[in-house]
Amino acid sequence: MRAAVGDRIIVQGTRPGATRRDGEIVGLHHPDGSPPYDVRWSDDGRVTEYFPGPDTRLHHFEHPPGNAAAVAPRPHRHAD
């Protein structure tokens, strides 16, 4: 799975009764767009680090050429 800042991520619960969740990718930890991602969730506006599972889909959006924010990875912060 490869993503860019601004892509939409949708998590469809795999268990009965699990809620669907979606958000916007606001940060990358790897320059190639591989997980994990920093996601701003639409239901509560919080940003969390997310490792996608089998119930995750990405909606890629066209990013304007020359928009550095769309391709620049976010530096990974290590917990001390």
C-alpha angles and dihedrals in degrees: 000000000000125000141175131212108277096032117129119239121203123193114197110194113240096206125074110267094017112139125239114241132192138181148153124269105239101169142025127209096198129046092228093060095248121144146314103068134187105234130191103211117221095217097061107004093237121140117225137167108255133195107197120232133196091284093061127103129184127215108203119209128201108255119210113254114258094023099136093186090064094059107025113102120231111242112253115242116212119217110238 
